[in-house]
Amino acid sequence: MENRVKIWREQAGWSQGELARRLGVSRQTINAVETDKYDPSLPLALRMSKLFAVPVQDLFIDDWEPDDE
């Protein structure tokens, strides 16, 4: 799953630490999300969506395609 968290964070002018503080998570969690090492839980993704005031789909792009079998 591709994400645009870093883009939205930078547009807001926040460091990873500031975003982490606002979301109640560690800076390491934000770093892991931004570097695609960790997919956030649904509650965290929803909090990010609310904080940036954008739909979840603008933050996370699901590239999964179902099998036709």
Rosetta constraint file for C-alpha pairs under 8 A:
AtomPair CA 1 CA 36 HARMONIC 7.69 0.50
AtomPair CA 1 CA 39 HARMONIC 7.70 0.50
AtomPair CA 1 CA 60 HARMONIC 6.76 0.50
AtomPair CA 1 CA 61 HARMONIC 5.87 0.50
AtomPair CA 1 CA 62 HARMONIC 4.98 0.50
AtomPair CA 1 CA 63 HARMONIC 5.97 0.50
AtomPair CA 1 CA 64 HARMONIC 7.61 0.50
AtomPair CA 2 CA 36 HARMONIC 7.20 0.50
AtomPair CA 2 CA 60 HARMONIC 5.88 0.50
AtomPair CA 2 CA 61 HARMONIC 5.12 0.50
AtomPair CA 2 CA 62 HARMONIC 6.59 0.50
AtomPair CA 2 CA 63 HARMONIC 7.37 0.50
AtomPair CA 3 CA 33 HARMONIC 7.91 0.50
AtomPair CA 3 CA 34 HARMONIC 7.00 0.50
AtomPair CA 3 CA 36 HARMONIC 7.52 0.50
AtomPair CA 3 CA 59 HARMONIC 5.51 0.50
AtomPair CA 3 CA 60 HARMONIC 4.32 0.50
AtomPair CA 3 CA 61 HARMONIC 5.90 0.50
AtomPair CA 4 CA 8 HARMONIC 6.45 0.50
AtomPair CA 4 CA 34 HARMONIC 7.55 0.50
AtomPair CA 4 CA 58 HARMONIC 7.32 0.50
AtomPair CA 4 CA 59 HARMONIC 4.91 0.50
AtomPair CA 4 CA 60 HARMONIC 6.31 0.50
AtomPair CA 5 CA 9 HARMONIC 5.98 0.50
AtomPair CA 5 CA 33 HARMONIC 7.70 0.50
AtomPair CA 5 CA 34 HARMONIC 6.06 0.50
AtomPair CA 5 CA 59 HARMONIC 5.76 0.50
AtomPair CA 5 CA 60 HARMONIC 7.79 0.50
AtomPair CA 6 CA 10 HARMONIC 6.00 0.50
AtomPair CA 6 CA 34 HARMONIC 5.77 0.50
AtomPair CA 7 CA 11 HARMONIC 6.17 0.50
AtomPair CA 8 CA 12 HARMONIC 6.24 0.50
AtomPair CA 8 CA 52 HARMONIC 7.12 0.50
AtomPair CA 8 CA 59 HARMONIC 7.84 0.50
AtomPair CA 9 CA 13 HARMONIC 6.39 0.50
AtomPair CA 9 CA 14 HARMONIC 5.61 0.50
AtomPair CA 9 CA 15 HARMONIC 7.25 0.50
AtomPair CA 9 CA 16 HARMONIC 7.64 0.50
AtomPair CA 9 CA 19 HARMONIC 7.09 0.50
AtomPair CA 10 CA 14 HARMONIC 5.88 0.50
AtomPair CA 10 CA 15 HARMONIC 7.35 0.50
AtomPair CA 14 CA 18 HARMONIC 5.62 0.50
AtomPair CA 14 CA 19 HARMONIC 6.18 0.50
AtomPair CA 15 CA 19 HARMONIC 6.34 0.50
AtomPair CA 16 CA 20 HARMONIC 6.06 0.50
AtomPair CA 16 CA 27 HARMONIC 5.70 0.50
AtomPair CA 16 CA 30 HARMONIC 6.17 0.50
AtomPair CA 16 CA 31 HARMONIC 6.89 0.50
AtomPair CA 17 CA 21 HARMONIC 6.13 0.50
AtomPair CA 17 CA 26 HARMONIC 7.45 0.50
AtomPair CA 17 CA 27 HARMONIC 4.94 0.50
AtomPair CA 18 CA 22 HARMONIC 6.25 0.50
AtomPair CA 19 CA 23 HARMONIC 6.21 0.50
AtomPair CA 19 CA 27 HARMONIC 7.78 0.50
AtomPair CA 19 CA 30 HARMONIC 7.54 0.50
AtomPair CA 20 CA 24 HARMONIC 5.84 0.50
AtomPair CA 20 CA 25 HARMONIC 4.95 0.50
AtomPair CA 20 CA 26 HARMONIC 5.42 0.50
AtomPair CA 20 CA 27 HARMONIC 5.19 0.50
AtomPair CA 20 CA 29 HARMONIC 7.60 0.50
AtomPair CA 20 CA 30 HARMONIC 6.24 0.50
AtomPair CA 21 CA 25 HARMONIC 6.38 0.50
AtomPair CA 21 CA 26 HARMONIC 7.30 0.50
AtomPair CA 21 CA 27 HARMONIC 7.85 0.50
AtomPair CA 23 CA 44 HARMONIC 7.69 0.50
AtomPair CA 23 CA 47 HARMONIC 6.90 0.50
AtomPair CA 23 CA 48 HARMONIC 7.24 0.50
AtomPair CA 25 CA 29 HARMONIC 6.51 0.50
AtomPair CA 25 CA 30 HARMONIC 7.64 0.50
AtomPair CA 26 CA 30 HARMONIC 6.80 0.50
AtomPair CA 27 CA 31 HARMONIC 6.23 0.50
AtomPair CA 28 CA 32 HARMONIC 6.06 0.50
AtomPair CA 29 CA 33 HARMONIC 6.19 0.50
AtomPair CA 29 CA 38 HARMONIC 7.70 0.50
AtomPair CA 30 CA 34 HARMONIC 6.12 0.50
AtomPair CA 31 CA 35 HARMONIC 6.12 0.50
AtomPair CA 32 CA 36 HARMONIC 6.13 0.50
AtomPair CA 32 CA 37 HARMONIC 4.89 0.50
AtomPair CA 32 CA 38 HARMONIC 5.25 0.50
AtomPair CA 33 CA 37 HARMONIC 6.01 0.50
AtomPair CA 33 CA 38 HARMONIC 4.91 0.50
AtomPair CA 33 CA 39 HARMONIC 5.94 0.50
AtomPair CA 33 CA 40 HARMONIC 6.62 0.50
AtomPair CA 40 CA 44 HARMONIC 5.88 0.50
AtomPair CA 40 CA 45 HARMONIC 5.92 0.50
AtomPair CA 41 CA 45 HARMONIC 6.16 0.50
AtomPair CA 42 CA 46 HARMONIC 6.09 0.50
AtomPair CA 43 CA 47 HARMONIC 6.22 0.50
AtomPair CA 44 CA 48 HARMONIC 6.20 0.50
AtomPair CA 45 CA 49 HARMONIC 6.18 0.50
AtomPair CA 45 CA 56 HARMONIC 6.77 0.50
AtomPair CA 46 CA 50 HARMONIC 6.23 0.50
AtomPair CA 46 CA 56 HARMONIC 6.62 0.50
AtomPair CA 47 CA 51 HARMONIC 6.03 0.50
AtomPair CA 48 CA 52 HARMONIC 6.12 0.50
AtomPair CA 48 CA 56 HARMONIC 7.87 0.50
AtomPair CA 49 CA 53 HARMONIC 5.70 0.50
AtomPair CA 49 CA 54 HARMONIC 5.29 0.50
AtomPair CA 49 CA 55 HARMONIC 5.70 0.50
AtomPair CA 49 CA 56 HARMONIC 5.24 0.50
AtomPair CA 49 CA 59 HARMONIC 7.15 0.50
AtomPair CA 50 CA 54 HARMONIC 6.66 0.50
AtomPair CA 50 CA 55 HARMONIC 7.91 0.50
AtomPair CA 54 CA 58 HARMONIC 6.30 0.50
AtomPair CA 54 CA 59 HARMONIC 7.57 0.50
AtomPair CA 55 CA 59 HARMONIC 7.12 0.50
AtomPair CA 56 CA 60 HARMONIC 6.12 0.50
AtomPair CA 57 CA 61 HARMONIC 5.99 0.50
